[in-house]
Amino acid sequence: DLYYRLNVVHIHMPPLRERVDDIPMLAAHFVEKCARNLNKPGLEISEDAIRLLMSLPWEGNVRELENAIERAAILCVGNQIRPADVQPDSGDGAELKWSSPVDIEQIVPPGASLPEVLNDIEKKMVERALEESGQIQARAAESLGITKSLLQYKMKKYGFFRKS
């Protein structure tokens, strides 16, 4: 009886994974909400983090997105949420892996060349590894799975200055 009383008007709401274009607007709203709740004025989300959010399946819909952004807002260093801060829920507790399906059209701008995209990814990974390691090159190289000398070459290539 309760079901039929509540089911007077049926409203079909497609899942978030079918409304990927809504994610940037929702993310901006949730970041603003977290900034107020966590007393972090100026909190923002990077374009790379938005692209990552748009590539995820969102089985838990909008609530899962809100939780992921709140978690990222708590974990982020400074006032910008980066892709490394985004840790979406997953039913089995598994981490998001690079081999997970990714909609390349959502990440790579139209007309970008392969060397351009690969260099940009490499530069961002080197920068993130250096930030996360506290500028300790040996740790950064280890987290990237490369040698310290190769890291130093890449730092020079991308204009990162050595910090002792």
C-alpha positions in Angstrom: 0.0 0.0 0.0 2.8 2.4 0.9 4.5 1.7 -2.4 1.4 2.6 -4.4 0.8 5.8 -2.3 4.4 7.0 -3.0 4.4 5.9 -6.6 1.8 8.3 -7.8 4.2 10.1 -10.1 7.3 8.3 -11.5 10.3 10.5 -12.2 13.1 8.8 -14.0 16.5 10.2 -13.0 19.4 8.8 -15.1 22.5 7.7 -13.1 25.4 10.2 -12.8 27.5 8.0 -15.1 25.0 8.8 -17.8 25.2 12.5 -17.0 28.9 13.1 -17.1 28.4 16.7 -18.2 26.8 17.5 -14.8 29.9 16.5 -12.9 31.8 19.9 -13.2 28.8 21.8 -11.9 28.1 19.3 -9.1 31.8 19.2 -8.1 32.0 23.0 -7.9 28.9 23.0 -5.7 30.4 20.4 -3.4 33.8 22.1 -3.3 32.1 25.3 -2.2 30.1 23.4 0.4 33.3 21.7 1.8 35.1 25.0 1.8 32.4 26.4 4.2 32.1 23.3 6.3 35.9 22.7 6.7 36.7 26.4 7.0 39.0 26.3 4.0 38.3 29.6 2.2 39.6 29.6 -1.4 39.3 25.9 -1.8 39.2 24.9 -5.5 39.4 21.9 -7.7 41.9 21.5 -10.6 40.9 20.9 -14.2 42.8 17.6 -14.0 40.8 16.5 -11.0 37.6 17.4 -12.8 38.7 15.3 -15.8 39.4 12.4 -13.5 36.1 12.7 -11.8 34.4 12.7 -15.2 36.1 9.4 -16.1 34.9 7.5 -13.1 31.8 5.2 -13.2 30.0 6.7 -10.1 28.0 3.6 -9.1 26.9 5.5 -6.0 25.7 8.5 -8.0 25.7 12.0 -6.6 26.2 10.9 -3.0 29.4 9.1 -3.9 30.6 12.1 -5.8 29.9 14.4 -2.8 31.8 11.9 -0.5 34.8 11.7 -2.8 35.0 15.5 -3.0 34.7 15.9 0.8 37.4 13.3 1.3 39.6 15.1 -1.3 39.0 18.4 0.4 40.2 17.0 3.7 43.2 15.2 2.2 44.4 18.0 -0.1 47.5 20.0 0.8 46.9 23.7 0.4 43.7 25.0 -1.3 43.6 23.0 -4.5 42.2 19.5 -5.0 44.4 17.6 -7.4 43.8 14.2 -9.0 46.1 12.6 -6.4 43.6 13.7 -3.7 40.7 12.1 -5.3 40.0 8.7 -3.8 36.6 7.5 -5.0 34.6 4.8 -3.1 34.9 1.4 -4.5 32.7 -1.5 -3.4 35.6 -4.0 -3.1 38.1 -1.6 -1.4 40.4 -1.8 -4.5 42.3 1.2 -5.4 41.7 3.0 -8.7 44.4 1.7 -11.1 45.7 3.4 -14.2 44.6 0.3 -16.2 40.9 1.1 -15.2 38.8 2.0 -18.3 39.3 5.7 -19.1 37.3 7.7 -21.6 40.3 9.3 -23.4 38.0 11.8 -25.1 37.3 13.3 -21.7 41.0 13.7 -20.9 42.8 14.6 -24.0 42.0 17.8 -25.8 41.0 17.4 -29.5 43.9 17.9 -31.9 46.6 17.2 -29.2 49.6 15.3 -30.5 50.8 12.1 -28.8 54.2 13.6 -27.8 52.5 16.7 -26.4 50.1 14.6 -24.3 52.8 12.2 -23.1 55.2 15.1 -22.1 52.4 16.8 -20.2 51.5 13.6 -18.3 55.2 12.9 -17.5 55.8 16.5 -16.3 52.7 16.4 -14.0 53.7 13.0 -12.6 57.3 14.2 -11.9 56.0 17.4 -10.3 53.5 15.4 -8.1 56.1 12.9 -7.1 58.5 15.7 -6.0 55.7 17.4 -4.1 54.6 14.2 -2.3 58.2 13.2 -1.5 59.0 16.6 0.0 61.4 17.2 -2.8 63.5 14.2 -1.9 64.6 12.9 -5.3 65.4 9.3 -4.3 61.8 8.9 -2.9 60.3 10.7 -5.9 62.2 8.4 -8.3 61.2 5.3 -6.4 57.5 6.3 -6.5 57.8 6.8 -10.2 59.6 3.6 -10.8 62.6 5.2 -12.3 66.3 5.8 -11.3 67.3 9.0 -9.6 69.5 10.0 -12.5 66.6 9.6 -14.9 64.5 11.7 -12.5 67.2 14.4 -12.5 67.2 14.3 -16.4 63.5 14.8 -16.4 63.7 17.6 -13.8 66.1 19.4 -16.1 64.0 18.7 -19.2 60.9 20.3 -17.6 62.7 23.1 -15.8 62.3 21.9 -12.2 65.2 23.2 -10.2 67.0 20.9 -7.8 66.2 21.6 -4.2 68.7 20.2 -1.7 
